[in-house]
Amino acid sequence: MVRVNSMFNVKDEADAQQVKQMARQLIEQSRLEEGNLSYDLFQGSTPTCLLFCETWLDNDAFKAHVASQHYTTIMPKIQKLIVGNKDLKIFEYE
């Protein structure tokens, strides 16, 4: 399995709301993908800190996800709202 955790910050609460709105479609479509076991967005300890948590059956499923139309359309829009560094961690386990 592959676990992906991506924590990031946005400028303000208005940007956080925009990300949450865009993420709804991304999450809905990603959960329908073959090999997806979970896909969620959480708010961190502050309103501008957000965390995507994804679990995929294997690396092939994850690679297919990042090549999907919904990901390549929505994620660049979300990335434009990120300030500072994104903390991306990818774990592979059985």
N, C-alpha and C positions, 0 to 999 in steps of 0.2 A: 504494500500500500504506500501511497504518497500523501503526506500531510503538508499543506502549504499554509503558513501564517504570514500575513502581510500587515504590519502595523504602520500607520502613517498619521500625519497631522494636516489639517487644513487651516486656512487663515482665521475663519470665524464660524459662528454657528450657522450663518446663512449658507456658507459653502458646505458645511456638514450636512445640512438639509438637502442641498443639491446632490451631494454624493449619495445619500440614502435613497433619494428619489430615483436616480439613475441605476443604483445597485439593485433595486427591486426587480427590474426587467432582467438584469444580468443574472441574478440569483435564480429567478424563476426558470429561465432557459437553461442555465447551467445544471440545475437539479434534474433536468430531463435528459441530460447527456448520458450516453452509455458509459459506464464506469464511474459515475459520480456517486459517492456515498454520503457526502454532506457538503453544504455550501452556505455559509452564514456571514453576516456582517454584524459586528458588535461595536458598541460605543465604549471607549476606554474610560479612564477616571476623570477626564475632562470632556466637555461637549465637542471639542475639536479633534480629539484623538479617536481614530477608528481602526478596526481590525477585521480583515477578511480571514476566515478560517475555512479551508477546503480540505476534503479528503477524497482521494481518487483510488480506484482499484489497483492501478499500476501506472508506470511512467508513460506508457502509450496513451492511456486515457487522458492524462494531464496534458501531454503534448497536443492531442487532438483538441482539447479545450482551448488552449492558448492560440490555436489556429482557427477557432470557430468564428463565424461571422459576428455573432453577438459580442464575443469578447473583444475582437479587433475593432469593433465599432464603438462600444461603450467604454472600455478601459482607457483609451487615450483621452477621452473627455474627463474621466475621473482623475487621471494623472495630471492634467493641467491645473487642477485645484490643490494638489499636494504641495505643501511647503516643507522645506528641509529634506532630510533624508528619510527614505522609506526603509523600514526594518523588515527585510524579507528572509524568511527561514523556510527551507524545504527539507523535510525529513522523509527518508525511505525506511520502511520496516515491513516485517512479515506479519 
